[in-house]
Amino acid sequence: METRVFDTLAVVSAATGVFVCDTIDQFYDVLGFVLGEPGLMTHQMPGASRAAEPHLVKQFPWLSELDPPAVSRANGDGDAQIAALKAWCVDLIAERGEHLTVAAVEDPQWVRGNALQDLADIAGNRPVIGVTLPSKTA
C-alpha cells in the first residue's frame, strides 16, 4: 500500500472539511492522494472530503473526536475566534505531531464523473456554460 507524509493540519482539513492547513494545495494534495485522483477541482472538494473522511478516520481514529473552534466575523469577534482556532492548531500539533504518514485507499469508491455535470448538479437551476478555448500555438 502506498503511503505519503503530509502535514497534520492538511490531514485534519481533509477529514473534517474545516480548512486549518497553511495552503489550499495541501488540502488538494491529501484528498487527491487518498482518493487516487490527482487534479481534483475546487467544486469537487466537499464531495472528495466526504469520501476521504472515513478512510482517514480509519487510519487515525482520533480525527473523529476533533471539534475545531468555529470562526465567524458576523458577530464582531472574528479576531478572537481566529486566535482560538490558531491556538487549537498549535495544541493539536503538540499532541499529534507535525506530520502524519497517510496510506492511499486501495478501493476509494470515488467516481470523479464529468466536471461540468458535477458543477451543474451543484449549481441547481443556475446556468453552467462550457467554453472551449482555442489551443495556443507557439
C-alpha positions in Angstrom: 0.0 0.0 0.0 1.4 3.4 -1.0 1.9 5.9 1.8 2.9 9.6 1.9 3.8 12.0 4.6 1.5 15.1 5.0 1.3 18.0 7.4 -1.1 17.0 10.2 -3.2 20.1 9.7 -3.7 19.2 6.0 -5.0 15.7 7.0 -7.3 17.4 9.6 -8.6 19.7 6.9 -9.3 16.8 4.6 -11.0 14.8 7.3 -13.1 17.5 8.8 -13.8 19.8 6.0 -12.6 22.7 8.2 -9.7 24.5 6.5 -6.8 24.7 9.0 -3.8 23.9 6.9 -1.4 26.5 5.5 -2.3 26.3 1.8 -5.2 25.1 -0.3 -2.7 23.0 -2.2 -2.0 20.9 0.9 -5.8 20.2 1.1 -6.0 19.2 -2.6 -2.8 17.0 -2.2 -4.2 15.0 0.7 -7.6 14.4 -1.0 -6.0 13.6 -4.4 -3.6 11.1 -2.9 -6.1 9.4 -0.6 -8.7 9.0 -3.4 -6.2 8.3 -6.1 -7.5 11.3 -8.0 -4.9 14.0 -8.6 -6.2 17.1 -10.2 -9.5 17.4 -8.2 -11.3 20.6 -9.0 -12.5 23.2 -6.4 -16.2 22.3 -6.7 -15.3 18.7 -6.0 -13.7 19.4 -2.7 -16.8 18.9 -0.5 -17.6 15.5 -2.0 -14.0 14.5 -2.0 -13.6 15.4 1.6 -16.8 13.4 2.5 -15.4 10.4 0.5 -11.9 10.5 2.1 -13.1 11.2 5.7 -13.9 7.5 6.6 -10.6 6.3 5.3 -8.7 9.0 7.2 -10.6 8.3 10.4 -9.9 4.5 10.0 -6.2 5.4 9.9 -6.3 8.0 12.6 -9.4 7.3 14.8 -8.7 10.5 16.9 -9.8 12.5 13.8 -13.4 11.6 14.6 -13.2 13.3 18.0 -12.0 16.6 16.7 -14.1 19.7 17.1 -12.3 22.7 15.7 -13.5 26.1 17.0 -15.9 27.9 14.7 -14.8 31.2 13.1 -17.3 33.8 12.0 -16.8 37.6 11.6 -20.6 38.1 11.7 -20.7 38.8 15.4 -17.7 41.1 15.5 -15.3 38.9 17.5 -13.7 37.2 14.5 -10.2 38.1 15.6 -10.7 36.3 18.9 -12.2 33.3 17.2 -9.2 33.1 14.7 -6.8 33.3 17.7 -8.7 30.4 19.4 -8.5 28.3 16.2 -4.8 29.0 15.9 -4.2 28.0 19.5 -6.3 24.9 18.9 -4.0 24.0 15.9 -0.8 24.6 18.0 -2.2 22.3 20.7 -3.1 19.6 18.2 0.3 19.6 16.6 1.9 19.4 20.0 -0.2 16.4 20.8 -0.2 14.6 17.4 3.0 15.8 15.8 3.6 18.0 12.8 3.3 15.2 10.2 1.3 12.1 9.5 2.0 9.1 7.3 -1.2 8.5 5.3 -2.0 5.4 3.3 -3.8 5.7 0.0 -7.1 4.0 -0.3 -7.0 0.8 -2.3 -10.6 1.0 -3.5 -11.8 4.5 -2.8 -15.3 4.2 -4.3 -14.7 7.7 -5.6 -16.1 8.5 -9.1 -15.0 11.8 -10.4 -17.5 11.9 -13.2 -17.9 14.8 -15.6 -16.6 18.1 -14.1 -19.3 20.2 -15.9 -22.1 17.8 -14.8 -20.7 17.9 -11.3 -20.8 21.7 -11.4 -24.3 21.7 -12.9 -25.5 19.4 -10.0 -24.1 21.9 -7.5 -25.5 25.0 -9.4 -29.1 23.8 -9.4 -31.2 25.9 -11.7 -28.4 28.4 -12.4 -26.9 28.0 -15.9 -23.5 26.4 -16.3 -21.9 27.4 -19.6 -19.0 25.4 -21.0 -16.5 27.3 -23.1 -13.9 25.8 -25.4 -10.8 27.9 -25.7 -8.7 27.9 -28.8 -5.5 26.0 -28.4 -2.3 28.0 -28.0 0.1 27.9 -30.9 3.8 28.7 -30.5 
